Amino acid sequence: MPLSEHEQRQLEQIEQSLYADHPRLAKVMRAKDPKVHYRRRLVQASAGFVIGVGALVAGLVLRYPWLDVVGFVIMVASSTWVVVNYRRMAGVTVERRAGDRRGKAPKTDNSGMMDRLEERWRRRQERDR
């Protein structure tokens, strides 16, 4: 669920105050952000794809069929790794039900739960003021 504009501004203000007041803590917390790790993995997978292309071309030029196969396998594995990490980084995950063979996402209605959680959060914020 995306944040509203007001919530986004509040989050940005909290981040800025954290960076200003506790730069070392902010740096440590930034390193634990999953998106940072997924971005790093995207770069690594992209480099792996380039290496796979290089191995494939080298196998063609040097006439080593095993090097062609290795390059192709590296390219496919890197491509898969890119897609998986990009989906995780973007927050796009498709959950499959055990009995669903077609791969459709299950229909879940969590709006009631989310409404309750948001209401509890609002009550805590008002109580702490």
HUQUIPE-V622542 format. One record per residue. RES is the residue in one small letter. PHI is phi as a letter, one per 20 degrees, with the letter a starting at -180 (none if undefined). D_CENTER is the distance of its C-alpha to the mean C-alpha in Angstrom with 1 decimal. Layout:
res = {RES/RES}
phi = {PHI/PHI}
d_center = {D_CENTER/D_CENTER}
This chain:
res = {m/p/l/s/e/h/e/q/r/q/l/e/q/i/e/q/s/l/y/a/d/h/p/r/l/a/k/v/m/r/a/k/d/p/k/v/h/y/r/r/r/l/v/q/a/s/a/g/f/v/i/g/v/g/a/l/v/a/g/l/v/l/r/y/p/w/l/d/v/v/g/f/v/i/m/v/a/s/s/t/w/v/v/v/n/y/r/r/m/a/g/v/t/v/e/r/r/a/g/d/r/r/g/k/a/p/k/t/d/n/s/g/m/m/d/r/l/e/e/r/w/r/r/r/q/e/r/d/r}
phi = {none/f/f/f/f/f/f/f/f/f/f/f/f/f/f/f/f/f/f/f/e/c/f/f/f/f/f/f/f/f/f/e/f/f/f/f/f/f/f/f/f/f/f/f/f/f/f/f/f/f/f/f/f/f/f/f/f/f/f/f/f/e/l/d/f/f/f/f/f/f/f/f/f/f/f/f/f/f/f/f/f/f/f/f/f/f/f/f/f/e/n/e/c/d/e/d/f/f/e/e/e/e/n/f/f/f/e/c/d/e/f/f/f/f/f/f/f/f/f/f/f/f/f/f/f/f/f/f/f}
d_center = {15.2/15.1/17.3/20.7/22.0/24.0/21.3/19.1/22.2/22.8/19.4/20.0/23.5/22.4/20.0/22.9/25.4/23.4/23.2/26.9/28.1/26.1/24.6/24.3/22.5/20.1/19.4/18.8/16.5/14.5/14.2/12.8/10.0/6.7/5.3/8.5/8.1/5.2/7.5/10.3/9.6/9.4/12.7/14.1/13.6/15.1/17.9/18.4/18.9/21.5/23.2/23.4/25.0/27.3/28.4/29.0/31.2/32.9/33.7/35.3/37.3/38.5/39.0/37.1/35.7/33.8/31.9/31.0/29.6/27.6/26.2/25.3/23.6/21.5/20.6/19.6/17.6/15.7/15.1/13.8/11.5/10.2/9.8/8.2/5.4/5.4/5.6/3.0/1.4/4.9/5.7/7.9/9.3/13.0/15.1/18.4/21.6/23.7/26.5/24.7/25.0/24.0/20.3/20.5/18.4/20.7/22.3/21.8/23.5/22.0/23.5/26.4/24.3/22.2/25.5/26.9/24.1/24.3/28.1/28.0/25.9/28.4/31.3/30.0/29.5/33.0/34.5/33.3/34.8}
